[in-house]
Amino acid sequence: MEVRNFSDNPYDIQVGSCELYRLPEYTPAPSDWAAEDAAEAVELGLVDEDIQWWWKDACTREEFCRMVVRGLEAVTGRSGAELAAGQAAETFSDCDSEAVAVASALGIVNGVGHGQFAPERFLTRQQAATMLARAAAYLGYEPNGEPAAFADADTFADWATESIAAVSALRCGAEEVPLMQGKTGGVFDPNGYYTVEQAAVTVLRMVQF
């Protein structure tokens, strides 16, 4: 069962159609492997405070748009509105997020059909790869490594194949880590959910390319 709180109070959670439950206060933290990079991403303003409640949870489409646009702003030194000026964004009946509008105007994200964006739908790994590849292309990044050969390449959607190759061939930072990596066993897991901490780390890598 998908359990996610979209209440204004981060200590409230709703399971299915049941009433809201008040959780005890706690300080959310990312996994150990992501802690240092997540902290840097927060310091750079890449991860809004409300998103920081969900480090280990799946990232939503709208949340990822916000992080990607923050990354573009950090690299270019320009606001999202400035980047999107003069470019038409798709209008979505279910989403009025400024970041989604900017990402749409820049060609980084598309809707899900019927004029909808599905902002609260959880992001898959191949969707994340596609958005990251488009953002990197917008910034003029060129592959500086070889694309990874994933064991499950035959399960990639046709529309995501080139993007997955691109993000694995973009090496970022002094350690030249791929913009987006695979998982244990040499697989990419295209339909698996992409977590908030994974999203934050990859957007940070995009800024550090």
Contacts in CASP RR format, 6 or more apart in sequence:
PFRMAT RR
TARGET T0000
AUTHOR 0000-0000-0000
METHOD contacts of the structure
MODEL  1
MEVRNFSDNPYDIQVGSCELYRLPEYTPAPSDWAAEDAAEAVELGLVDED
IQWWWKDACTREEFCRMVVRGLEAVTGRSGAELAAGQAAETFSDCDSEAV
AVASALGIVNGVGHGQFAPERFLTRQQAATMLARAAAYLGYEPNGEPAAF
ADADTFADWATESIAAVSALRCGAEEVPLMQGKTGGVFDPNGYYTVEQAA
VTVLRMVQF
1 15 0 8 1.000
1 16 0 8 1.000
2 122 0 8 1.000
3 13 0 8 1.000
3 15 0 8 1.000
3 16 0 8 1.000
4 54 0 8 1.000
4 57 0 8 1.000
4 58 0 8 1.000
4 60 0 8 1.000
4 120 0 8 1.000
5 12 0 8 1.000
5 13 0 8 1.000
5 14 0 8 1.000
5 53 0 8 1.000
6 120 0 8 1.000
7 13 0 8 1.000
7 14 0 8 1.000
7 20 0 8 1.000
9 22 0 8 1.000
10 50 0 8 1.000
10 53 0 8 1.000
11 22 0 8 1.000
11 23 0 8 1.000
11 24 0 8 1.000
11 25 0 8 1.000
12 20 0 8 1.000
12 21 0 8 1.000
12 22 0 8 1.000
12 23 0 8 1.000
13 20 0 8 1.000
13 21 0 8 1.000
13 23 0 8 1.000
14 20 0 8 1.000
14 21 0 8 1.000
15 21 0 8 1.000
28 52 0 8 1.000
28 53 0 8 1.000
28 54 0 8 1.000
28 55 0 8 1.000
29 35 0 8 1.000
29 55 0 8 1.000
30 38 0 8 1.000
30 55 0 8 1.000
30 56 0 8 1.000
30 197 0 8 1.000
30 200 0 8 1.000
31 55 0 8 1.000
31 56 0 8 1.000
31 197 0 8 1.000
34 55 0 8 1.000
34 197 0 8 1.000
34 198 0 8 1.000
34 200 0 8 1.000
34 201 0 8 1.000
37 200 0 8 1.000
37 201 0 8 1.000
37 204 0 8 1.000
38 47 0 8 1.000
38 55 0 8 1.000
38 197 0 8 1.000
38 200 0 8 1.000
38 201 0 8 1.000
40 204 0 8 1.000
41 47 0 8 1.000
41 67 0 8 1.000
41 200 0 8 1.000
41 201 0 8 1.000
41 203 0 8 1.000
41 204 0 8 1.000
42 52 0 8 1.000
42 200 0 8 1.000
44 70 0 8 1.000
44 74 0 8 1.000
44 204 0 8 1.000
44 207 0 8 1.000
45 70 0 8 1.000
45 74 0 8 1.000
46 67 0 8 1.000
46 70 0 8 1.000
46 71 0 8 1.000
46 74 0 8 1.000
46 200 0 8 1.000
46 203 0 8 1.000
46 204 0 8 1.000
46 207 0 8 1.000
47 67 0 8 1.000
47 70 0 8 1.000
47 196 0 8 1.000
47 200 0 8 1.000
48 66 0 8 1.000
48 70 0 8 1.000
51 59 0 8 1.000
51 63 0 8 1.000
51 66 0 8 1.000
51 67 0 8 1.000
51 196 0 8 1.000
52 196 0 8 1.000
54 63 0 8 1.000
54 196 0 8 1.000
55 195 0 8 1.000
55 196 0 8 1.000
55 197 0 8 1.000
55 200 0 8 1.000
56 195 0 8 1.000
56 196 0 8 1.000
56 197 0 8 1.000
57 195 0 8 1.000
57 196 0 8 1.000
58 122 0 8 1.000
58 123 0 8 1.000
58 193 0 8 1.000
58 194 0 8 1.000
58 195 0 8 1.000
58 196 0 8 1.000
59 122 0 8 1.000
59 123 0 8 1.000
59 128 0 8 1.000
59 193 0 8 1.000
59 194 0 8 1.000
59 195 0 8 1.000
59 196 0 8 1.000
59 198 0 8 1.000
59 199 0 8 1.000
60 119 0 8 1.000
60 120 0 8 1.000
60 121 0 8 1.000
60 122 0 8 1.000
60 123 0 8 1.000
61 100 0 8 1.000
61 109 0 8 1.000
61 117 0 8 1.000
61 118 0 8 1.000
61 119 0 8 1.000
61 120 0 8 1.000
61 121 0 8 1.000
61 122 0 8 1.000
61 123 0 8 1.000
61 127 0 8 1.000
62 95 0 8 1.000
62 97 0 8 1.000
62 99 0 8 1.000
62 100 0 8 1.000
62 117 0 8 1.000
62 119 0 8 1.000
62 120 0 8 1.000
63 123 0 8 1.000
63 196 0 8 1.000
63 199 0 8 1.000
64 123 0 8 1.000
64 128 0 8 1.000
64 131 0 8 1.000
64 194 0 8 1.000
64 199 0 8 1.000
65 97 0 8 1.000
65 99 0 8 1.000
65 100 0 8 1.000
65 102 0 8 1.000
65 103 0 8 1.000
65 108 0 8 1.000
65 109 0 8 1.000
65 131 0 8 1.000
66 97 0 8 1.000
66 99 0 8 1.000
67 199 0 8 1.000
67 200 0 8 1.000
67 203 0 8 1.000
68 99 0 8 1.000
68 103 0 8 1.000
68 108 0 8 1.000
68 131 0 8 1.000
68 132 0 8 1.000
68 135 0 8 1.000
68 203 0 8 1.000
68 206 0 8 1.000
69 80 0 8 1.000
69 99 0 8 1.000
69 102 0 8 1.000
69 103 0 8 1.000
70 99 0 8 1.000
70 203 0 8 1.000
71 135 0 8 1.000
71 203 0 8 1.000
71 206 0 8 1.000
71 207 0 8 1.000
72 80 0 8 1.000
72 83 0 8 1.000
72 102 0 8 1.000
72 106 0 8 1.000
72 135 0 8 1.000
72 138 0 8 1.000
72 139 0 8 1.000
73 79 0 8 1.000
73 80 0 8 1.000
73 83 0 8 1.000
74 207 0 8 1.000
75 139 0 8 1.000
75 206 0 8 1.000
75 207 0 8 1.000
76 83 0 8 1.000
76 139 0 8 1.000
80 98 0 8 1.000
80 99 0 8 1.000
80 102 0 8 1.000
81 98 0 8 1.000
81 102 0 8 1.000
83 102 0 8 1.000
83 106 0 8 1.000
84 101 0 8 1.000
84 102 0 8 1.000
84 105 0 8 1.000
84 106 0 8 1.000
86 105 0 8 1.000
87 105 0 8 1.000
87 106 0 8 1.000
88 105 0 8 1.000
89 101 0 8 1.000
89 102 0 8 1.000
89 104 0 8 1.000
89 105 0 8 1.000
90 104 0 8 1.000
90 110 0 8 1.000
90 111 0 8 1.000
90 115 0 8 1.000
91 115 0 8 1.000
92 100 0 8 1.000
92 104 0 8 1.000
92 111 0 8 1.000
92 115 0 8 1.000
92 116 0 8 1.000
92 117 0 8 1.000
92 119 0 8 1.000
93 115 0 8 1.000
93 116 0 8 1.000
94 115 0 8 1.000
94 116 0 8 1.000
94 117 0 8 1.000
94 118 0 8 1.000
94 119 0 8 1.000
95 116 0 8 1.000
95 117 0 8 1.000
95 118 0 8 1.000
95 119 0 8 1.000
97 119 0 8 1.000
100 109 0 8 1.000
100 117 0 8 1.000
100 119 0 8 1.000
103 109 0 8 1.000
103 131 0 8 1.000
104 110 0 8 1.000
104 111 0 8 1.000
106 134 0 8 1.000
106 135 0 8 1.000
106 138 0 8 1.000
107 134 0 8 1.000
107 138 0 8 1.000
108 131 0 8 1.000
108 134 0 8 1.000
108 135 0 8 1.000
108 138 0 8 1.000
109 117 0 8 1.000
109 131 0 8 1.000
109 134 0 8 1.000
111 117 0 8 1.000
111 118 0 8 1.000
112 118 0 8 1.000
112 121 0 8 1.000
122 193 0 8 1.000
122 194 0 8 1.000
123 193 0 8 1.000
123 194 0 8 1.000
123 199 0 8 1.000
124 190 0 8 1.000
124 191 0 8 1.000
124 192 0 8 1.000
124 193 0 8 1.000
124 194 0 8 1.000
125 180 0 8 1.000
125 188 0 8 1.000
125 189 0 8 1.000
125 190 0 8 1.000
125 191 0 8 1.000
125 192 0 8 1.000
125 193 0 8 1.000
125 194 0 8 1.000
126 156 0 8 1.000
126 157 0 8 1.000
126 160 0 8 1.000
126 163 0 8 1.000
126 164 0 8 1.000
126 188 0 8 1.000
126 190 0 8 1.000
126 191 0 8 1.000
127 160 0 8 1.000
127 194 0 8 1.000
128 180 0 8 1.000
128 194 0 8 1.000
128 198 0 8 1.000
128 199 0 8 1.000
128 202 0 8 1.000
129 160 0 8 1.000
129 163 0 8 1.000
129 164 0 8 1.000
129 166 0 8 1.000
129 167 0 8 1.000
129 180 0 8 1.000
129 188 0 8 1.000
129 190 0 8 1.000
130 159 0 8 1.000
130 160 0 8 1.000
130 163 0 8 1.000
132 163 0 8 1.000
132 167 0 8 1.000
132 179 0 8 1.000
132 180 0 8 1.000
132 202 0 8 1.000
132 203 0 8 1.000
132 206 0 8 1.000
133 162 0 8 1.000
133 163 0 8 1.000
133 164 0 8 1.000
133 166 0 8 1.000
133 167 0 8 1.000
134 163 0 8 1.000
135 206 0 8 1.000
136 166 0 8 1.000
136 167 0 8 1.000
136 170 0 8 1.000
136 179 0 8 1.000
136 206 0 8 1.000
136 209 0 8 1.000
137 166 0 8 1.000
139 206 0 8 1.000
139 209 0 8 1.000
141 170 0 8 1.000
141 209 0 8 1.000
143 166 0 8 1.000
143 169 0 8 1.000
143 170 0 8 1.000
144 169 0 8 1.000
144 170 0 8 1.000
144 171 0 8 1.000
144 176 0 8 1.000
145 169 0 8 1.000
145 170 0 8 1.000
145 171 0 8 1.000
145 176 0 8 1.000
146 169 0 8 1.000
147 164 0 8 1.000
147 165 0 8 1.000
147 166 0 8 1.000
147 168 0 8 1.000
147 169 0 8 1.000
148 165 0 8 1.000
148 168 0 8 1.000
148 169 0 8 1.000
148 178 0 8 1.000
148 181 0 8 1.000
148 182 0 8 1.000
148 186 0 8 1.000
148 188 0 8 1.000
150 156 0 8 1.000
150 164 0 8 1.000
150 168 0 8 1.000
150 182 0 8 1.000
150 186 0 8 1.000
150 187 0 8 1.000
150 188 0 8 1.000
151 185 0 8 1.000
151 186 0 8 1.000
151 187 0 8 1.000
152 186 0 8 1.000
152 187 0 8 1.000
152 188 0 8 1.000
152 189 0 8 1.000
152 190 0 8 1.000
153 161 0 8 1.000
153 188 0 8 1.000
155 190 0 8 1.000
155 191 0 8 1.000
156 164 0 8 1.000
156 188 0 8 1.000
156 190 0 8 1.000
157 190 0 8 1.000
160 190 0 8 1.000
164 180 0 8 1.000
164 188 0 8 1.000
164 190 0 8 1.000
167 178 0 8 1.000
167 179 0 8 1.000
167 180 0 8 1.000
167 202 0 8 1.000
168 178 0 8 1.000
168 179 0 8 1.000
168 180 0 8 1.000
168 181 0 8 1.000
168 182 0 8 1.000
169 178 0 8 1.000
170 178 0 8 1.000
170 179 0 8 1.000
170 209 0 8 1.000
171 177 0 8 1.000
171 178 0 8 1.000
171 179 0 8 1.000
172 178 0 8 1.000
172 179 0 8 1.000
172 205 0 8 1.000
172 206 0 8 1.000
172 208 0 8 1.000
172 209 0 8 1.000
173 205 0 8 1.000
173 208 0 8 1.000
173 209 0 8 1.000
177 205 0 8 1.000
179 202 0 8 1.000
179 205 0 8 1.000
179 206 0 8 1.000
179 209 0 8 1.000
180 202 0 8 1.000
182 188 0 8 1.000
182 189 0 8 1.000
183 189 0 8 1.000
END
